[in-house]
Amino acid sequence: MWQDRGKVWMHYLNDIIAADLYSAVFLSSYMRHSVITRHYVNFLEVIDLQKYKVIRKFPKVKAAIKDRSNIPFVFVIGKN
């Protein structure tokens, strides 16, 4: 991966920083796939301070992000 030390990091569209065009296209397509399929929701929790609950299960987290994310005192956090 780092055998060619003369790489220059370039800033591409959608805030992608990569060393070459092929890496940027791969990263862009992976990020698009991730957003469409929402696999990242498995690694999130929602803390709702208005209802005094922590939402951990996938379907409820997905619904809470969709419905309650713009309400004050509702926080989306990562599990790690």
C-alpha positions in Angstrom: 0.0 0.0 0.0 2.7 2.5 0.9 5.5 1.2 -1.3 5.3 4.2 -3.6 6.0 7.1 -1.1 5.6 9.9 -3.7 1.8 9.9 -3.6 -0.1 13.2 -3.6 -3.4 13.3 -1.9 -6.1 15.0 -3.9 -9.4 16.5 -2.8 -12.3 15.2 -4.9 -16.0 15.9 -4.9 -18.2 15.1 -1.9 -15.2 15.6 0.5 -13.3 12.6 -0.7 -9.5 12.7 -0.2 -7.6 10.0 -2.1 -4.2 9.4 -3.7 -5.6 8.5 -7.2 -8.7 8.6 -9.2 -9.6 4.9 -8.9 -9.4 5.0 -5.1 -11.7 8.1 -5.1 -14.2 6.4 -7.4 -14.2 3.3 -5.2 -14.7 5.3 -2.0 -17.4 7.4 -3.6 -19.3 4.3 -4.7 -18.9 2.7 -1.3 -20.2 5.7 0.5 -23.2 6.0 -1.9 -24.0 2.3 -1.3 -23.6 2.8 2.5 -26.1 5.7 2.5 -28.6 3.9 0.3 -28.6 0.7 2.3 -28.2 2.3 5.7 -25.9 -0.4 7.0 -24.3 2.1 9.3 -27.5 2.3 11.4 -26.5 -1.0 13.0 -23.6 0.8 14.7 -25.7 3.7 16.1 -27.8 4.3 19.2 -30.3 7.1 19.8 -30.5 8.8 23.2 -33.8 10.5 23.7 -33.6 12.7 26.8 -37.2 13.8 26.4 -38.5 10.3 26.9 -35.6 9.1 29.1 -34.7 6.2 26.9 -31.8 4.8 25.0 -32.9 3.1 21.7 -30.6 0.3 20.6 -32.5 -2.0 18.3 -32.1 -1.6 14.5 -35.7 -0.9 13.4 -36.3 1.5 16.3 -33.0 3.3 15.7 -33.8 3.7 12.0 -37.3 5.1 12.8 -35.9 7.4 15.5 -33.3 8.8 13.2 -36.0 9.4 10.5 -38.6 10.9 12.8 -37.0 12.4 15.9 -33.5 13.5 14.8 -34.4 17.2 14.5 -36.1 17.3 17.9 -34.1 19.0 20.7 -32.4 16.6 23.2 -32.4 13.6 20.9 -28.9 12.5 20.1 -27.5 10.0 17.7 -24.3 8.4 18.9 -21.9 5.6 17.8 -21.7 2.4 19.8 -18.0 2.3 20.0 
